[in-house]
Amino acid sequence: MRVAAYARVSTSDRDQNPETQLLALRDFARSQGWEIVGEFVDRAPANDQLHRTEWRRLLDEGARAHFQAVLVFKLDRAFRSVKHMHDTLGVWEAQGIGFVSAREGFDTRTALGRLLLNLLASLAEFELEVLSERVRAGMDRARGEGVHIGRPPVTARPGFAERWRGVRADLDAGRISRGEAARRLNCGYASLPRLLHGQPSALP
């Protein structure tokens, strides 16, 4: 069988080397008598689709029927979420492409593999929902206790008062643009009018 090997390491995983995954995938394919016809390697977080260029190339190659299955080291190397997994596997199934995880032992070309994969996806989705409920409950409790939720306002950031005085003086004198003022204050451009025209008591 002709397979494509996909490996991914996150940019934050500086000590990781994709070759570790590739070595395992080559050994796995050899043990099954499969031929690896392409190796695709990304160095990006799972949800960073912009920089996962090899993942997009893998999808394109699959659409051209260049291989019969995609082989990965672990599920999380390929998919960013349960929905992403289901959507991608649905496309591959229509194209006659199987999916195999060497570490977890899933093979969507078999009925058992599809069943185990769906069970895992359901458990992961349930765990995510439980976690979300706990986070919401914790936030509600914190709000009830008067704790501020979210990022602090721009005016509460360290050193803002000093920066604001210099920026306001340069703005009033026409020495800088509003875009430059927003950059120096480290705030969004849309926040600047609120700072300029907001209540005086909210500003230093």
N, C-alpha and C positions, 0 to 999 in steps of 0.2 A: 504494500500500500504506500502511496505517495503522501507524505505529511509535511506540514509547515510547522516549524518550531518557533514559538514566540516567547521571549523573555523580556522582563521589565524590572528596572530598579528605579526607585524614587530619587529625585535630585537631593533629597534630605538624607538618603542612605549613603553617606560618603564612603563608608567602609564596605559597601556591597559591590560585588563584581558580577555582571551578568553572565560571565563565563561559568560561574558556579552552577547557574541554572542550565546553561547550554550543555555542559558536560553531563549532567544528569539526564537531560532530554536525549542526548545522543546515545547514552548507554541504554535508556529505556527503549528507544526506537530499534536499536540493534537487537535487543533481547526479543522484540516482537517480530523481527524480520522486516521492519518498515524502512523505507527510503526517505530521508529528509531531503526535500527538494528546495528548501529555502529556510533561512534563519532570519528572524525579524527581532530587532532589539531596540527598545525604547528606554531612555533615561528621563523619566517624567513621572509625576504623581498620577494615580489611576484616573482622577477626574479632570486631568489637564489634556483635553482632547486636541487642543491646538498644537501642543508639542509632542503628542504621540503620533508622529509622522509614520513610523513603521507599522503601527496598528492600522492606520488608514491604508497603507500600501498592502498590508495583509488582506484587508477586506476587498480591495480591488483585485488582487491576485485570485482570491477565492471566487469572485464573480466570474473570472475567466476560466474557472475549472482547472487551475494549475495544480491542485492537490485535492486529496479526498478527506483529509482530516486536519484539524489544528491541535497541536500538542503543546501544553503548557506545564510548568512545574506545579503551580497551585492556582486555584480559581481566582484569587485576588490579584494575580499577576495580569489577568486579562480584563476583568470586569470591575466597574466602579460601583455598581449597585445590583440588587436583585432584578430590578426592571431592565437594566442594561443587559444583564445576562440573558433574560428571557427573550428580549427583543432580538439580540444578536443570534442566539441559538435558533430562533424561529426562521431568521433569514438563511442561516446555514443549512437548516433542515430542508428548506425549499430548494436549495442549491445542491443537495446531496452531499453535504460536508458534515462529517462527524466532529465531535469535540472530545478530547481526552485530557484528563488531569493526571499527571504521573504520580504526584504525592498522594492525592485523595482517592485515586483509583476509579474515577468516573469515566465512562465511555458511553457517549450518547448514541452510539451505533447499536447498543444492546438495550433490551427492555429493562433489565435490572439497572443499568447505568442511568437511564432516563428517570426511573423511579427514585433512585437514591439522590439524584441531582435535584429533583423536584421537592423531595423531602427536606433536603438541606436548605434549599431556597425558601421554603415555607417557614422553617425554623428560624432562619436568619431574619426574615421579614417580621415574624412574631417578636423576636428579640428586639428588633429595632423599634417596633411599636411600643413595647413595654418600656424601653429606655426613654423614648420620647415622652410617654406619659409621666414617667418619674421626673424628667427634666421640667416639664410644664408644672407639675405639682410643686416642685422645689421653688420654681420662680414665683408661683402664686403665693407660696408661704413667705418668701422673702419680701415680696411687695406688701403683704399684709403686715410685715414687721417694719415697714418703712425703709427697706433697703433699695437703693437705686439699681435698676437692671439696665444693662447696656453700657455703651461707651460713655465716658464722662464728656460733658460739653466742652467745646473748644476753649472757652474762657477759663476752665478749671485745669487745663493742662499746665504742667510745670514750665515756668518761664514765659507764659503767655503775656503777662502784664508788661514786661520789659519789651518784648517783641512788638506788642500792639502800639506802644507809644512811638517807636521809631517808624513803624509802617504807616500809622495814621498821619504822622508829620510828613512823610514822603508823598503820601497820596494827596494830602491837602496842597502840597507845593507842586504837584504834577510831575514829580521826579520818577515815579514808577506807575505802571499800569495796574489795573485790578487783578489781572492774572498773576503778575509778579507778587502783588500783595498776598494773594491766596497761597502762593508757593512759600513765601517767607513765614506765613502764619501756620503752614502745614494744615490747611483746611481746604474743603471743596470750594470751587468758585461760587457755587450757589449759596454758600454760607456767608460770603462776604457782605452782601447787601443787608443781611439780618444783623451782622455785627455793626455795620455803618449806621443803620437806621433803627437799631434796637433800642430798648430802654436804657438810659444812661446808667441806671443802677446795676445793669448786668455786665458793664464793662469797667475795666480798671480806671 
